[in-house]
Amino acid sequence: MDRNLMEALYRKALGGTVEEVTEEYGGEEGDLLRRKVTGKYVPPDVGALKAYIELADGDDILSMSDEELEREKLRLLNELKAAEENKKKGGGNEHHTNK
């Protein structure tokens, strides 16, 4: 499986804050007039979580109970929280930018 696809699916499953950039151009030369950068919260996506689990583990997601799905969701959310805390301690700055 393509690593970039799995990473994107993982981020979508866990949700988080993304950086959103809005740029306004104008004038005869098409110059940049205004650039606005904001943080936008994206909630966890259950469909992406199901797809990620199915592709990563090869399990049949349809056979999982609601309780199993909830446990896996919580496990992944805790894993993300730990990774974000480690990133903050290390001073890393990784942002997802939409143009």
C-alpha positions as CSV (number, residue, x, y, z in Angstrom):
1,M,0.0,0.0,0.0
2,D,1.2,3.5,-0.8
3,R,2.8,5.0,2.4
4,N,1.6,8.6,1.6
5,L,-2.0,7.3,1.2
6,M,-1.9,5.4,4.5
7,E,-0.4,8.5,6.3
8,A,-3.2,10.7,4.8
9,L,-5.9,8.2,5.8
10,Y,-4.4,8.0,9.3
11,R,-4.4,11.8,9.8
12,K,-8.0,12.0,8.5
13,A,-9.1,9.3,10.9
14,L,-7.6,11.0,13.9
15,G,-8.6,14.6,13.0
16,G,-6.7,17.6,14.3
17,T,-5.9,21.1,13.4
18,V,-4.7,22.1,9.9
19,E,-3.3,25.3,8.6
20,E,-5.6,27.0,6.1
21,V,-4.1,29.7,3.8
22,T,-6.3,32.2,1.9
23,E,-4.6,34.5,-0.7
24,E,-6.1,37.4,-2.5
25,Y,-4.6,38.6,-5.8
26,G,-5.3,41.8,-7.7
27,G,-4.0,44.7,-9.7
28,E,-2.7,44.7,-13.2
29,E,0.3,42.4,-12.3
30,G,-1.8,40.0,-10.3
31,D,0.1,40.9,-7.2
32,L,-0.6,39.3,-3.8
33,L,-2.7,41.8,-1.9
34,R,-3.6,39.8,1.2
35,R,-2.6,36.5,2.8
36,K,-4.5,35.0,5.7
37,V,-3.4,31.9,7.6
38,T,-5.8,30.4,10.1
39,G,-6.0,27.1,12.1
40,K,-9.0,25.0,11.3
41,Y,-10.1,22.0,13.5
42,V,-11.0,18.9,11.5
43,P,-12.9,16.3,13.6
44,P,-11.9,12.5,13.6
45,D,-13.5,10.7,10.6
46,V,-15.0,7.2,11.5
47,G,-15.1,6.2,7.8
48,A,-11.4,6.9,7.4
49,L,-10.7,5.0,10.7
50,K,-12.5,1.9,9.4
51,A,-10.6,2.1,6.1
52,Y,-7.3,2.6,7.8
53,I,-7.8,-0.4,10.1
54,E,-8.9,-2.6,7.3
55,L,-6.0,-1.6,5.1
56,A,-3.3,-1.6,7.8
57,D,-4.3,-4.7,9.6
58,G,-6.1,-6.7,6.9
59,D,-9.0,-7.3,9.4
60,D,-12.5,-7.5,8.1
61,I,-13.9,-4.3,9.6
62,L,-17.5,-5.4,9.1
63,S,-17.0,-8.2,11.7
64,M,-15.9,-5.8,14.4
65,S,-18.4,-4.9,17.1
66,D,-19.2,-1.3,18.0
67,E,-17.3,-1.8,21.2
68,E,-14.2,-3.0,19.3
69,L,-14.4,-0.1,16.9
70,E,-14.7,2.4,19.9
71,R,-11.7,0.7,21.6
72,E,-9.6,1.0,18.4
73,K,-10.7,4.6,17.9
74,L,-9.6,5.5,21.4
75,R,-6.3,3.6,21.0
76,L,-5.6,5.6,17.8
77,L,-6.5,8.9,19.4
78,N,-4.2,8.2,22.4
79,E,-1.5,7.3,20.0
80,L,-1.9,10.6,18.1
81,K,-2.0,12.5,21.4
82,A,1.3,10.9,22.5
83,A,2.9,11.6,19.1
84,E,1.8,15.3,19.2
85,E,3.2,15.6,22.7
86,N,6.5,14.1,21.6
87,K,6.6,16.5,18.6
88,K,6.1,19.5,20.9
89,K,8.9,18.3,23.2
90,G,11.2,18.0,20.1
91,G,10.2,21.3,18.7
92,G,9.1,19.9,15.3
93,N,6.8,22.0,13.2
94,E,4.8,19.9,10.7
95,H,1.8,21.6,9.1
96,H,-0.7,20.6,6.5
97,T,-1.4,23.5,4.2
98,N,-4.4,23.9,1.9
99,K,-4.1,26.4,-0.9
